[in-house]
Amino acid sequence: MENLEKKEGEVEEKKCCGMLKNKKVWIPGLIVLIILIVIGGILIFNKPQEEVEVVVVDDKQEPVGDYAGKMYLESMVNEVKVGDEIVANVLLDTLGTNIVAVNIRLNYDKSKWEVVEVDSENSVLSIGAIENKEDGYVEIVRGEPGDNNVDDSDDGYTGSDGILSSVVLRALESGEARVWLDNQETQVAVDDGQATLMNLDLMDLNFLIN
């Protein structure tokens, strides 16, 4: 009986020793795995962002496509006195092509004029994105949803004499004073799904300030 109990004790001891030996094997392995996971996580979250290729478009590049249009300025007067205010309306003729967005840059001599207000309430393009008034220029960005069809007229804008915005200017100093559309920054995108730019014919305004 004693021998049997002794043998059973030896068996249990061997089992325990085996378990301990196995633990000694997998515990270090587990620790190594945890360390690898932590290091891997650190490397992943601190991985430098991949460089993104930036394509720079030359402002002087000719627009793609043969879509022609006219953008011009209109005022009720061309001769004013110092202190008088004039309204310069920015108008667009799409010449039958459907358009969806415009970027307008209206330049002026800041020694002759100061901008009082930019009013786009009556614009044929209902969405206004930007209206910046800076020394020497005004920037206006507007748009209208389209459907990638330059030939329809049930969305976007197609028409002539369409008012885009109105800029109120106050005369500061006597002399000849010009207000003009920047031929590099003023652009119109047609409704073709590719933001193809129109070839624009731009018309400016000249005033005499007394």
C-alpha positions in Angstrom: 0.0 0.0 0.0 2.8 2.4 0.9 4.5 1.5 -2.4 1.4 2.2 -4.4 1.0 5.6 -2.7 4.6 6.3 -3.3 4.3 5.5 -7.0 1.2 7.7 -7.3 3.1 10.5 -5.6 5.9 10.1 -8.0 3.5 10.2 -11.0 1.8 13.4 -9.7 5.2 15.0 -9.2 6.3 14.1 -12.7 3.1 15.6 -14.1 3.6 18.8 -12.1 7.2 19.0 -13.2 6.1 18.4 -16.8 3.6 21.2 -16.5 6.1 23.5 -15.0 8.6 22.6 -17.8 5.9 23.3 -20.4 5.1 26.6 -18.7 8.7 27.5 -18.7 8.7 27.0 -22.5 5.5 28.8 -23.5 5.7 31.7 -21.0 8.9 33.2 -22.5 7.3 32.6 -25.9 4.2 34.5 -24.9 6.4 37.3 -23.6 8.3 37.4 -26.9 5.0 37.4 -28.9 3.6 40.3 -26.7 6.9 42.3 -27.3 6.7 41.7 -31.0 3.0 42.8 -31.1 3.9 46.0 -29.2 6.9 46.8 -31.4 4.8 46.1 -34.5 2.1 48.4 -33.2 4.5 51.1 -32.5 6.1 50.8 -36.0 2.7 50.8 -37.7 1.3 53.8 -35.8 4.5 55.7 -36.2 5.1 54.8 -39.8 5.8 57.9 -41.9 3.0 58.8 -44.2 3.6 57.8 -47.7 4.5 60.6 -50.0 1.6 61.8 -52.1 2.5 62.9 -55.6 1.2 66.5 -56.1 0.4 67.4 -59.6 0.8 71.2 -60.2 -1.3 72.7 -62.9 0.2 75.6 -64.7 -2.2 78.6 -64.4 -1.3 79.6 -67.9 -2.2 76.2 -69.4 -4.9 76.4 -72.0 -8.2 74.9 -70.9 -9.1 71.5 -72.4 -12.0 71.7 -74.8 -13.5 74.2 -77.2 -16.2 75.6 -75.0 -16.3 79.4 -75.4 -18.0 81.9 -73.2 -18.0 85.6 -72.2 -17.7 87.2 -68.8 -18.0 90.9 -68.5 -18.5 93.8 -66.2 -21.5 96.2 -66.4 -22.1 99.5 -64.7 -24.8 102.2 -65.1 -22.3 105.0 -65.1 -18.7 105.5 -66.3 -18.0 108.9 -64.7 -18.2 109.6 -61.0 -17.1 112.0 -58.3 -14.8 111.2 -55.3 -17.0 109.7 -52.6 -19.5 108.3 -55.1 -20.4 104.6 -55.1 -20.8 102.5 -58.3 -22.1 99.0 -58.8 -20.1 96.7 -61.0 -22.2 93.7 -62.1 -20.3 90.5 -63.2 -22.3 88.9 -66.0 -21.8 85.7 -67.9 -22.8 84.5 -71.4 -22.3 80.7 -71.7 -22.9 80.8 -75.5 -25.2 77.7 -75.2 -22.9 75.6 -73.0 -24.1 74.3 -69.6 -21.7 75.4 -66.8 -21.5 74.4 -63.1 -18.9 76.6 -61.4 -17.2 80.0 -61.6 -14.1 81.5 -60.0 -14.1 85.3 -60.3 -11.2 87.6 -59.5 -12.1 91.2 -59.9 -9.1 93.5 -59.7 -9.1 97.3 -59.0 -6.7 100.0 -58.2 -6.8 100.3 -54.4 -5.6 103.9 -54.6 -8.8 104.8 -56.7 -11.4 102.4 -55.1 -12.4 100.8 -52.0 -14.8 97.8 -51.8 -18.0 98.6 -49.9 -19.9 95.4 -50.5 -20.1 92.1 -52.4 -23.7 91.1 -53.2 -24.5 87.8 -54.7 -28.1 87.5 -53.7 -29.4 87.7 -57.2 -26.8 85.3 -58.7 -27.9 82.8 -61.3 -25.6 80.3 -59.3 -27.3 79.5 -56.0 -24.3 78.0 -54.1 -21.7 80.4 -52.7 -18.4 79.1 -51.6 -16.0 82.1 -51.3 -16.4 85.8 -51.1 -13.1 87.4 -50.2 -12.4 91.1 -50.1 -8.7 92.0 -50.2 -6.7 95.1 -51.0 -6.8 95.3 -54.7 -9.1 92.5 -55.6 -12.3 90.6 -54.8 -12.5 86.8 -55.2 -15.9 85.1 -55.7 -16.5 81.4 -56.1 -20.0 80.1 -56.9 -21.7 77.0 -58.4 -24.8 75.1 -59.3 -25.3 71.3 -59.4 -25.1 69.6 -62.8 -25.4 66.2 -64.3 -22.3 65.9 -66.5 -24.1 67.1 -69.7 -22.9 70.3 -71.3 -25.8 70.4 -73.8 -28.8 70.4 -71.4 -30.3 73.4 -69.6 -32.3 71.8 -66.8 -29.5 72.1 -64.2 -26.3 74.1 -63.8 -26.6 77.3 -65.8 -27.0 78.0 -69.5 -27.8 81.5 -70.7 -26.7 85.0 -71.5 -26.5 88.1 -69.3 -26.7 85.9 -66.2 -25.6 87.9 -63.2 -23.0 86.2 -61.1 -22.4 88.8 -58.5 -22.4 92.6 -57.9 -19.5 94.5 -56.3 -20.1 98.0 -54.8 -17.0 100.3 -55.0 -16.5 103.8 -53.6 -14.3 106.3 -55.5 -11.3 107.6 -53.5 -9.2 109.7 -55.8 -9.7 111.6 -59.1 -8.3 110.2 -62.3 -8.8 107.3 -64.7 -9.8 104.2 -62.9 -10.0 100.7 -64.2 -11.9 97.7 -62.8 -11.0 94.4 -64.6 -11.3 90.6 -64.5 -8.1 88.8 -63.9 -7.4 86.6 -67.0 -5.5 84.0 -65.1 -7.7 83.6 -62.0 -11.1 84.1 -63.5 -12.4 80.7 -64.7 -15.6 78.9 -65.6 -16.1 75.1 -65.4 -18.5 73.4 -67.8 -20.9 70.6 -66.9 -18.9 67.7 -68.4 -17.9 65.9 -65.1 -14.2 66.8 -65.7 -14.2 70.4 -64.7 -13.2 71.4 -68.2 -12.5 75.2 -68.3 -14.1 77.5 -70.8 -12.1 79.7 -73.1 -13.3 83.0 -71.8 -13.6 86.4 -73.5 -13.3 88.9 -70.6 -14.5 92.5 -70.8 -13.6 95.2 -68.3 -14.7 98.7 -67.1 -13.0 102.0 -67.3 -14.2 105.0 -65.3 -13.3 108.7 -64.9 -13.3 109.9 -61.3 -13.6 113.7 -60.9 
